[in-house]
Amino acid sequence: MARKFVTVQCKLCGKDTQKPPSLLKWRANLFCSRKCWGLHYHNEKSSREYKFCPKCKTSKPKSEYHSNKRNGDGLQGYCIECFGEINRNYVKKYKPLVQERQKRYFKNNRELIEDKRIQSRHGITASERGEILRRQNGLCAICKSKPAIHIDHDHVTNKVRGLLCNNCNTGLGMFHDNISFMATGIKYLENNRD
């Protein structure tokens, strides 16, 4: 019975050779000769500056690989060029599915996402925010006439001061939380009152 052979291009010199398919599972059989395998093995194993990319089948300097702490050598498995191509193909294929999943998640978990955002930004939980809102009877801490929707905090200490309406929150922001600017503004208004 005749053995079947496949043509294999040497990864080092590019020469075509005939190899039985059963031997292709060993990396050494991807080369035309022991000499090419030895050169490749020596370059790959002993040189600390190069790494083999399985997609483009070339050894490239380690500077052409992204870092990846999970891999043993601390580098991505594919070179930057091949990794980018793999990533672009993945995004093309799965982007609509991922976007749909994200929309569904945001729609179903809107309150949870808002609570996490407030906690990470201001350091208060939803129940603490509710308690502040209850103490203020749901109204702005300054004008006491409009609903309190904004969390006011000290920009130096990041401590929450209270809940404000949009106008009062914007006003404080325009004065840069500076008490002397606000006192001067009050004097200005009192002096120019008709």
C-alpha positions as CSV (number, residue, x, y, z in Angstrom):
1,M,0.0,0.0,0.0
2,A,1.4,3.4,-1.0
3,R,1.9,6.0,1.6
4,K,0.3,9.4,1.2
5,F,2.5,12.4,1.3
6,V,1.7,16.1,1.6
7,T,3.9,19.0,0.5
8,V,5.2,21.1,3.4
9,Q,7.0,24.4,3.1
10,C,9.9,24.7,5.4
11,K,9.3,27.4,8.0
12,L,12.9,28.6,7.9
13,C,14.1,28.4,4.3
14,G,10.8,28.1,2.4
15,K,11.9,24.9,0.5
16,D,9.0,22.4,-0.3
17,T,9.4,18.8,1.0
18,Q,7.2,15.7,1.0
19,K,6.1,14.5,4.4
20,P,3.6,11.9,5.6
21,P,0.6,13.6,7.3
22,S,1.0,11.6,10.5
23,L,4.3,13.2,11.2
24,L,3.1,16.8,10.9
25,K,1.9,16.9,14.5
26,W,5.6,17.2,15.6
27,R,7.1,20.7,15.0
28,A,10.4,19.3,13.7
29,N,8.6,17.9,10.6
30,L,7.6,21.4,9.6
31,F,11.2,21.9,8.3
32,C,13.0,20.5,5.3
33,S,16.0,19.2,7.2
34,R,17.5,18.7,10.6
35,K,19.8,21.6,9.8
36,C,16.8,24.0,9.4
37,W,15.1,22.6,12.5
38,G,18.3,23.0,14.5
39,L,18.8,26.6,13.4
40,H,15.1,27.4,14.1
41,Y,15.2,25.6,17.5
42,H,18.4,27.3,18.5
43,N,17.1,30.7,17.5
44,E,13.8,30.2,19.2
45,K,15.0,28.6,22.4
46,S,18.4,30.2,23.1
47,S,17.7,33.8,21.8
48,R,15.9,35.8,24.5
49,E,14.9,38.6,22.1
50,Y,12.7,36.5,19.7
51,K,9.5,34.7,19.9
52,F,7.7,32.5,17.3
53,C,4.2,33.6,16.1
54,P,2.1,30.5,15.2
55,K,-0.2,32.5,12.9
56,C,2.4,34.1,10.5
57,K,4.9,31.3,11.3
58,T,7.9,33.6,11.8
59,S,10.2,34.4,14.7
60,K,9.9,38.1,15.6
61,P,11.6,40.3,18.2
62,K,9.7,40.2,21.6
63,S,9.1,44.0,21.2
64,E,6.6,43.0,18.5
65,Y,4.3,41.3,21.0
66,H,1.8,42.7,23.5
67,S,2.3,41.9,27.1
68,N,0.1,39.3,28.8
69,K,0.8,38.4,32.4
70,R,-1.2,35.1,32.2
71,N,1.2,33.5,29.7
72,G,4.4,32.0,31.0
73,D,6.7,34.3,29.1
74,G,4.6,37.4,29.9
75,L,3.8,38.0,26.2
76,Q,0.7,37.5,24.0
77,G,0.7,34.3,21.9
78,Y,0.5,36.1,18.6
79,C,2.6,39.1,17.3
80,I,1.0,42.5,17.3
81,E,0.1,42.4,13.6
82,C,-1.5,38.9,13.8
83,F,-3.3,39.7,17.1
84,G,-4.7,42.8,15.5
85,E,-6.0,40.8,12.6
86,I,-7.5,38.2,14.9
87,N,-9.2,40.9,17.0
88,R,-10.6,42.7,13.9
89,N,-12.1,39.5,12.6
90,Y,-13.6,38.7,16.0
91,V,-15.1,42.1,16.3
92,K,-16.6,41.9,12.8
93,K,-18.1,38.6,13.6
94,Y,-19.4,39.1,17.1
95,K,-19.9,42.9,17.5
96,P,-23.6,42.9,16.8
97,L,-24.2,40.1,19.3
98,V,-22.1,41.8,22.0
99,Q,-23.9,45.1,21.5
100,E,-27.3,43.4,21.7
101,R,-26.2,41.7,25.0
102,Q,-25.0,45.0,26.4
103,K,-28.2,46.8,25.5
104,R,-30.3,44.1,27.1
105,Y,-28.1,44.2,30.3
106,F,-28.3,48.0,30.6
107,K,-32.0,47.9,30.0
108,N,-32.7,45.3,32.6
109,N,-30.2,46.6,35.2
110,R,-30.4,50.4,34.9
111,E,-30.9,51.0,38.6
112,L,-28.1,48.7,39.6
113,I,-25.7,50.3,37.1
114,E,-26.6,53.8,38.4
115,D,-26.2,52.7,42.0
116,K,-22.7,51.3,41.3
117,R,-21.8,54.5,39.4
118,I,-22.8,56.7,42.4
119,Q,-21.0,54.4,44.9
120,S,-17.8,54.4,42.9
121,R,-17.9,58.2,42.2
122,H,-19.2,59.6,45.5
123,G,-18.8,56.7,48.0
124,I,-22.4,56.5,49.1
125,T,-24.9,53.6,48.5
126,A,-28.4,53.9,47.1
127,S,-29.8,53.6,50.7
128,E,-27.6,56.4,52.0
129,R,-28.7,58.6,49.0
130,G,-32.3,57.8,49.8
131,E,-31.8,58.7,53.5
132,I,-30.3,62.1,52.5
133,L,-33.3,62.7,50.1
134,R,-35.7,61.8,52.9
135,R,-34.1,64.2,55.3
136,Q,-34.4,67.0,52.6
137,N,-38.1,66.0,51.9
138,G,-37.1,65.3,48.3
139,L,-36.2,69.0,47.7
140,C,-33.0,70.9,47.0
141,A,-30.9,71.6,50.1
142,I,-30.4,75.3,48.9
143,C,-33.6,76.6,47.3
144,K,-36.0,74.0,48.9
145,S,-38.4,74.4,46.0
146,K,-37.2,72.0,43.2
147,P,-36.6,68.3,43.3
148,A,-33.1,67.3,44.4
149,I,-31.5,65.2,41.6
150,H,-27.8,66.0,41.8
151,I,-25.3,64.8,44.4
152,D,-23.3,67.8,45.7
153,H,-19.8,67.0,47.1
154,D,-16.7,68.8,48.3
155,H,-14.2,68.6,45.4
156,V,-11.3,68.6,47.8
157,T,-12.4,66.0,50.4
158,N,-14.9,64.3,48.1
159,K,-17.4,64.3,51.0
160,V,-21.1,64.4,50.0
161,R,-22.8,67.6,51.3
162,G,-26.3,67.0,50.1
163,L,-28.6,66.8,47.1
164,L,-29.3,69.8,44.9
165,C,-31.5,70.8,42.0
166,N,-29.9,71.5,38.6
167,N,-29.8,75.3,39.0
168,C,-28.3,75.3,42.5
169,N,-25.7,72.7,41.6
170,T,-24.7,74.6,38.4
171,G,-24.5,77.9,40.5
172,L,-22.2,76.3,43.0
173,G,-20.1,74.9,40.2
174,M,-19.8,78.3,38.5
175,F,-18.6,79.8,41.8
176,H,-16.0,77.0,42.0
177,D,-17.3,76.3,45.6
178,N,-15.4,79.4,46.7
179,I,-17.1,81.0,49.7
180,S,-15.5,84.5,49.2
181,F,-16.8,84.6,45.6
182,M,-20.3,83.7,46.8
183,A,-20.1,86.3,49.6
184,T,-19.0,89.0,47.1
185,G,-21.9,87.9,44.9
186,I,-24.4,88.3,47.7
187,K,-23.0,91.8,48.5
188,Y,-23.3,92.7,44.8
189,L,-26.9,91.6,44.7
190,E,-27.8,93.4,48.0
191,N,-26.1,96.7,46.8
192,N,-27.9,96.6,43.4
193,R,-31.4,95.8,44.7
194,D,-34.1,98.2,43.6
